[in-house]
């Protein structure tokens, strides 16, 4: 069971992110080398904290992230090929695609309706991508309550 009083921060957060973004199970030495920790025992300490918090589990191959355990800050991200991509990027891309289709398929003229569609679309795309950048920056500097 997850303990509510625990926080993920600093090295423990980095260890969690390293294990989460690994494509396969990782061992203590791999974590230590990957994060350039001073010793394998330091990596083991942070791994033990994550196991105790029920965020990762040990398998025969190494440590993997629990399937159902999610950290709140990662709920608005999609893990794609080991990278976290904010969901807002996909929404921005959808609106951009619809705008391109509107401009290519519709006969765009400088009428009031076309200008409103253009302005609203550009504003929406900008807002989605700006918020996505803010989410990525805040993810790097976050302290997570689990």
Order of alpha helices (4+ residues) and beta strands (2+ residues): beta-alpha-alpha-alpha-beta-beta-beta-beta-alpha-alpha-beta
